[in-house]
Amino acid sequence: MPLVALSDDEAVSNRKNNPVAGWGGRGGPNRVEPVALPRFEVPFKLKPGEKIFTIGSCFARNVETELSRRGFRLPVWELFKRPDFAKLDLSIINNYGTPSIYNEIAWAFGEAPFVPEHHILEVRDGKFADIHLAPTLRPEPFEVVLGRRTAIAEAYRTAASCSVVIVTLGLAELWFDSATGFYLNVAPRPSLIEKHPGRFQLHVLSFEEAHDYLDRAIAILKRNAPSLNVLLTVSPVPLMSTHRPIDVMVANTYSKSLLRTAAEAVITKYDFVAYYPSFESVTLSDRAIAWMDDMVHVTQDMVALNVGRMIEAFVDDEAGTEEIRDKLSAVEKAKAAKPRGKEYCESFFRRNAEWSRTSREFAIEHARHLIAMGEPAQAHELLATHGAPDVNVSILMAQALVALGRGGEAFDLLEPFSKRHTKSVVLWEQLVAAAMQSGDVDRVNAVLWRFRVAVTGRTAPAYLRTARWFAARADKERALVLAKAAMDEPLLNANAFELAEIMIELGELELARRALELVVSPAGFEITRRNQLQAFLGTEPVA
């Protein structure tokens, strides 16, 4: 049975009258390059002051921030004001697969039983973990873990009193608990796999499974909130890695295609469900603009752009709509200017300098350009005109201060944001840079330790940077400790080459050879670089 069936007249009419039925071309302005801006339907509006419930991956957290700024109430945030959640990061309740989204909703509204003994398992003597929450959570006594689960269910029940629920879909490669018949939200802890051999399995969802869980989850919400509207998105963030014996790019394409198809089926079925194309916007945009250097995380610019477009379209704020639209257009153009070269950027920001005085978002883009052009003083002055800085502005201001040789000031600016639960790698890396620029060895060591605790597995570039810093200060012992620490972390090819070069500088040639062994599937120019290093080390180059 087709998803949609149209008569011949209706189909032809749609094609002729739809201004976005085609792709356009490079002969003039288009909505695809360099930043893709697909159009979308807006069947309902949000009114500031309403309660909005958000479910899903990190994109849901980005949406929450923008909604909060516009006066919306967020029940999920209320949960983290409780004393037992106060020191935890919102990311612990990120939800990635349609089965786990269904689980949380079904448990909250009593449509599926949550048996604590089935889902809260002992990790070590007297310490337990909820296998459906982030494995980064520290194991606690059973009563503490159960209390946390009860609180999460209470928070999910508040969705029934909200006008809109926003759901972000993330993954289709999921872990299955064969003992309970429930899918997990995240991979089980290695210790639990070892303790319960054969209990956990890796499943790749079929369309029927992905759609069925999503459909049932939305049906539960609608039964408990008859006037509810639902906004679906698909997260553009890909699989970090796949457990299947295929290329992660191929596995990810299946996963996202499956979720996008499941979303389309639900949107077609229910008139109270809409779709926002964040996935399409990011994946169809210029990769240099859309993706960070690790190729899996979306740049802050693209996140801000997509959240901004969605909020502008769905928020019913007639008084400010024209101003918001003009502002958004200016910021979009500023983001798209960078790939067109320094001369174009210089001319663009000179022509549109007025926006830097009236729009903080535009000023951020302008400041980034000024820093890239070697004008940190102007960048800092520009950002300072917009009042008390938030974390993103503070990171840029700190970058400018470091470039000006004012590392101590930069450190003091970022320090209030560097809490134990802070997951921003960009913030931590800039804090490390500020500490190094200040010349305080104890401060550098302390920040590195806090960085490692806050963001496990993402500290390798900082270790390498500080290893060079210590080596330049003739502290070979500390430099070697940090270089070895980087070797134990996940490394991109560029990091592995840098690690090898540092080991050579430190005279650790065998460790340099081991670093080169960490290079995975090198591109052509990387093969040349690897062979040059191997030749220096006296090892056989790889063809």
BALO-886626 format. One line per field, with one value per residue (C-alpha): residue number from 1; x, y, z; chain. Coordinates in steps of 0.1 Angstrom, whole numbers. Layout:
residues N
resi [NUM,...]
x [X,...]
y [Y,...]
z [Z,...]
chain [A,...]
end
This chain:
residues 543
resi [1,2,3,4,5,6,7,8,9,10,11,12,13,14,15,16,17,18,19,20,21,22,23,24,25,26,27,28,29,30,31,32,33,34,35,36,37,38,39,40,41,42,43,44,45,46,47,48,49,50,51,52,53,54,55,56,57,58,59,60,61,62,63,64,65,66,67,68,69,70,71,72,73,74,75,76,77,78,79,80,81,82,83,84,85,86,87,88,89,90,91,92,93,94,95,96,97,98,99,100,101,102,103,104,105,106,107,108,109,110,111,112,113,114,115,116,117,118,119,120,121,122,123,124,125,126,127,128,129,130,131,132,133,134,135,136,137,138,139,140,141,142,143,144,145,146,147,148,149,150,151,152,153,154,155,156,157,158,159,160,161,162,163,164,165,166,167,168,169,170,171,172,173,174,175,176,177,178,179,180,181,182,183,184,185,186,187,188,189,190,191,192,193,194,195,196,197,198,199,200,201,202,203,204,205,206,207,208,209,210,211,212,213,214,215,216,217,218,219,220,221,222,223,224,225,226,227,228,229,230,231,232,233,234,235,236,237,238,239,240,241,242,243,244,245,246,247,248,249,250,251,252,253,254,255,256,257,258,259,260,261,262,263,264,265,266,267,268,269,270,271,272,273,274,275,276,277,278,279,280,281,282,283,284,285,286,287,288,289,290,291,292,293,294,295,296,297,298,299,300,301,302,303,304,305,306,307,308,309,310,311,312,313,314,315,316,317,318,319,320,321,322,323,324,325,326,327,328,329,330,331,332,333,334,335,336,337,338,339,340,341,342,343,344,345,346,347,348,349,350,351,352,353,354,355,356,357,358,359,360,361,362,363,364,365,366,367,368,369,370,371,372,373,374,375,376,377,378,379,380,381,382,383,384,385,386,387,388,389,390,391,392,393,394,395,396,397,398,399,400,401,402,403,404,405,406,407,408,409,410,411,412,413,414,415,416,417,418,419,420,421,422,423,424,425,426,427,428,429,430,431,432,433,434,435,436,437,438,439,440,441,442,443,444,445,446,447,448,449,450,451,452,453,454,455,456,457,458,459,460,461,462,463,464,465,466,467,468,469,470,471,472,473,474,475,476,477,478,479,480,481,482,483,484,485,486,487,488,489,490,491,492,493,494,495,496,497,498,499,500,501,502,503,504,505,506,507,508,509,510,511,512,513,514,515,516,517,518,519,520,521,522,523,524,525,526,527,528,529,530,531,532,533,534,535,536,537,538,539,540,541,542,543]
x [0,15,23,7,-16,-24,-45,-28,-42,-32,3,10,-6,17,48,38,27,53,82,105,97,131,167,176,211,244,236,221,212,198,187,211,247,267,241,210,177,149,114,89,53,42,8,7,23,39,30,57,49,36,51,71,84,115,126,156,193,215,195,166,189,198,161,155,180,164,129,140,153,119,100,88,86,106,95,127,147,127,139,175,167,161,190,196,199,216,251,241,242,210,227,221,185,193,173,184,162,125,123,139,117,87,100,103,68,52,68,58,22,18,14,44,57,91,104,134,152,151,166,187,217,245,278,299,292,263,265,239,233,201,210,188,207,241,269,289,267,284,270,250,230,199,175,193,192,155,147,163,142,110,119,124,91,74,91,79,43,43,43,5,2,23,10,38,63,95,110,145,153,189,199,187,216,207,214,188,183,173,165,137,128,135,158,184,190,228,254,256,287,315,314,278,285,312,290,259,274,249,223,229,227,233,202,197,161,139,115,85,102,113,80,59,77,75,38,29,49,30,-3,3,11,-21,-43,-30,-31,-58,-49,-12,9,42,72,96,132,160,193,221,247,259,269,302,312,293,293,286,313,306,318,303,292,271,257,248,231,208,201,192,172,152,144,136,112,96,91,75,50,40,36,14,-8,-13,-24,-11,25,49,85,114,143,174,188,184,198,230,238,231,253,289,308,334,305,284,309,336,370,360,334,307,298,278,293,278,270,248,231,223,211,187,174,169,150,127,120,113,89,69,69,38,54,39,53,89,86,99,128,136,135,158,182,182,188,218,232,227,246,274,278,279,305,335,339,340,374,389,384,347,343,361,338,307,313,324,291,270,288,255,243,273,260,224,227,248,246,259,286,298,303,320,343,353,362,383,402,409,422,446,426,418,416,387,370,371,359,330,318,322,296,268,268,274,287,272,294,298,307,330,349,354,365,389,404,409,425,449,459,466,488,463,459,451,421,410,412,392,365,360,365,329,317,341,320,325,294,304,307,318,351,356,354,378,403,402,406,437,450,444,462,492,493,493,524,510,522,500,470,477,479,447,427,438,427,393,390,396,370,344,347,361,379,381,412,439,444,448,473,493,492,503,530,546,542,560,587,593,598,625,602,606,593,559,557,562,535,510,521,516,482,472,482,456,428,408,429,422,449,461,465,484,509,513,518,545,563,562,577,605,612,614,637,611,615,598,567,568,565,536,519,520,504,473,467,436,427,449,440,466,483,483,501,528,532,532,558,581,579,585,615,629,623,639,607,593,570,535,526]
y [0,34,60,87,83,113,117,126,161,167,153,176,206,201,200,231,252,242,267,242,212,214,219,251,256,273,300,321,321,288,272,244,258,265,260,239,256,231,245,229,230,248,233,247,275,278,306,319,308,274,242,222,187,175,139,127,133,163,184,183,199,227,233,236,264,285,278,289,322,329,323,287,265,232,204,185,214,213,177,189,214,186,181,145,157,191,179,158,168,169,146,116,115,118,92,78,49,47,17,35,66,43,26,59,70,36,33,69,64,29,11,-11,-23,-12,-40,-25,-58,-63,-29,-19,-42,-46,-34,-41,-49,-28,-4,-5,11,18,1,25,56,69,45,76,78,66,34,41,22,5,30,60,45,36,71,86,63,73,110,105,88,117,142,123,123,161,157,153,189,203,219,204,175,177,143,139,105,93,57,24,2,-6,-30,-55,-71,-107,-114,-87,-82,-45,-24,-3,33,30,3,-18,-14,-38,-51,-61,-78,-98,-105,-116,-133,-137,-115,-85,-85,-59,-54,-34,-23,-30,-4,-22,-21,15,27,6,18,55,51,35,62,90,72,70,107,116,94,113,147,150,185,177,185,167,180,153,157,133,141,146,134,100,68,74,38,7,-28,-43,-56,-28,8,32,55,27,17,53,58,29,41,76,65,42,68,94,69,60,97,103,74,89,124,111,92,120,156,167,156,178,174,198,190,195,163,174,209,196,167,186,216,222,198,225,245,217,194,197,182,148,144,133,164,193,227,251,274,248,238,275,280,251,257,293,285,261,285,314,294,277,305,327,361,384,416,404,382,407,417,381,371,399,390,353,361,382,356,329,350,356,318,312,339,320,294,322,334,362,390,382,380,413,431,414,424,459,464,449,463,477,442,436,463,451,413,393,363,383,398,363,355,389,383,348,365,391,365,345,377,383,412,398,432,443,410,413,449,440,411,432,457,430,429,399,370,336,305,307,344,338,311,335,364,340,330,367,373,344,358,392,375,379,342,349,371,344,317,338,344,307,293,299,277,248,226,189,182,206,186,213,201,236,252,228,232,269,268,247,272,300,281,275,312,323,302,285,249,239,254,235,202,209,218,187,165,182,180,143,137,158,146,110,100,135,149,136,169,188,162,167,205,205,178,203,231,211,200,236,243,215,193,161,139,156,160,122,114,135,121,86,96,108,74,57,79,76,94,109,104,140,134,102,119,147,122,104,138,146,112,118,152,135,108,80,64,31,50,70,38,27,60,55,21,40,57,42,41,71,93,99,129,111,80,103,119,84,71,101,95,58,65,87,60,34,13,-1,25,13,15]
z [0,-10,16,-5,-35,-58,-89,-121,-120,-84,-90,-120,-103,-73,-94,-114,-84,-59,-58,-42,-64,-80,-68,-86,-100,-95,-120,-93,-56,-44,-12,-12,-14,7,34,27,38,29,33,57,68,99,108,143,164,198,221,246,281,271,284,258,264,246,240,220,214,218,193,218,243,218,212,249,252,225,239,273,260,245,277,273,303,301,325,317,332,363,369,371,398,422,447,434,398,404,397,367,330,309,285,308,296,259,241,207,194,188,211,240,234,236,268,287,276,282,317,326,317,330,297,302,336,349,370,389,394,356,346,376,378,403,389,419,456,467,437,409,375,355,322,303,313,303,314,325,356,387,402,434,460,447,464,448,413,418,430,399,377,396,391,354,350,368,345,314,327,326,288,291,303,275,243,222,224,203,195,179,164,165,160,146,157,192,221,231,265,258,294,295,259,261,239,257,251,252,250,282,304,295,331,327,294,312,342,320,290,261,277,255,217,190,168,137,135,106,93,109,143,141,129,153,184,173,163,197,216,199,204,242,243,223,246,276,260,233,223,219,188,181,162,148,137,128,143,117,141,126,143,160,150,139,155,121,97,72,66,92,64,49,83,91,58,66,101,91,61,83,109,83,66,99,106,72,78,111,97,69,94,120,113,147,139,119,107,109,84,105,91,55,62,78,55,23,33,26,49,58,73,87,104,130,123,138,110,134,154,139,142,166,137,120,152,159,124,125,159,150,118,136,165,142,121,149,176,173,180,154,170,165,134,108,130,138,101,91,119,110,73,82,105,78,53,78,84,47,40,55,27,1,12,33,8,5,43,48,23,37,74,64,45,73,103,117,124,147,170,171,169,193,169,140,163,171,134,129,159,145,112,130,151,119,103,132,148,183,199,176,181,219,218,195,218,249,237,240,278,301,279,278,274,236,236,265,246,217,240,257,223,216,250,245,211,229,255,283,293,329,320,295,322,347,321,313,348,360,331,337,360,364,342,314,282,258,244,228,262,278,250,252,290,284,259,284,312,289,278,315,321,352,352,382,364,332,351,370,340,321,350,351,313,314,341,324,289,287,255,240,255,230,211,244,256,225,227,263,256,231,256,283,259,249,286,288,309,289,317,318,280,277,303,283,249,263,277,242,228,250,236,203,177,143,117,121,159,153,130,155,183,162,156,193,202,177,193,227,213,218,184,193,206,174,154,176,170,132,137,149,115,100,62,53,23,-4,12,45,30,18,53,69,45,52,89,85,63,91,116,94,90,57,40,31,-5]
chain [A,A,A,A,A,A,A,A,A,A,A,A,A,A,A,A,A,A,A,A,A,A,A,A,A,A,A,A,A,A,A,A,A,A,A,A,A,A,A,A,A,A,A,A,A,A,A,A,A,A,A,A,A,A,A,A,A,A,A,A,A,A,A,A,A,A,A,A,A,A,A,A,A,A,A,A,A,A,A,A,A,A,A,A,A,A,A,A,A,A,A,A,A,A,A,A,A,A,A,A,A,A,A,A,A,A,A,A,A,A,A,A,A,A,A,A,A,A,A,A,A,A,A,A,A,A,A,A,A,A,A,A,A,A,A,A,A,A,A,A,A,A,A,A,A,A,A,A,A,A,A,A,A,A,A,A,A,A,A,A,A,A,A,A,A,A,A,A,A,A,A,A,A,A,A,A,A,A,A,A,A,A,A,A,A,A,A,A,A,A,A,A,A,A,A,A,A,A,A,A,A,A,A,A,A,A,A,A,A,A,A,A,A,A,A,A,A,A,A,A,A,A,A,A,A,A,A,A,A,A,A,A,A,A,A,A,A,A,A,A,A,A,A,A,A,A,A,A,A,A,A,A,A,A,A,A,A,A,A,A,A,A,A,A,A,A,A,A,A,A,A,A,A,A,A,A,A,A,A,A,A,A,A,A,A,A,A,A,A,A,A,A,A,A,A,A,A,A,A,A,A,A,A,A,A,A,A,A,A,A,A,A,A,A,A,A,A,A,A,A,A,A,A,A,A,A,A,A,A,A,A,A,A,A,A,A,A,A,A,A,A,A,A,A,A,A,A,A,A,A,A,A,A,A,A,A,A,A,A,A,A,A,A,A,A,A,A,A,A,A,A,A,A,A,A,A,A,A,A,A,A,A,A,A,A,A,A,A,A,A,A,A,A,A,A,A,A,A,A,A,A,A,A,A,A,A,A,A,A,A,A,A,A,A,A,A,A,A,A,A,A,A,A,A,A,A,A,A,A,A,A,A,A,A,A,A,A,A,A,A,A,A,A,A,A,A,A,A,A,A,A,A,A,A,A,A,A,A,A,A,A,A,A,A,A,A,A,A,A,A,A,A,A,A,A,A,A,A,A,A,A,A,A,A,A,A,A,A,A,A,A,A,A,A,A,A,A,A,A,A,A,A,A,A,A,A,A,A,A,A,A,A,A,A,A,A,A,A,A,A,A,A,A,A,A,A,A,A,A,A,A,A,A,A,A,A,A,A,A,A,A,A,A]
end
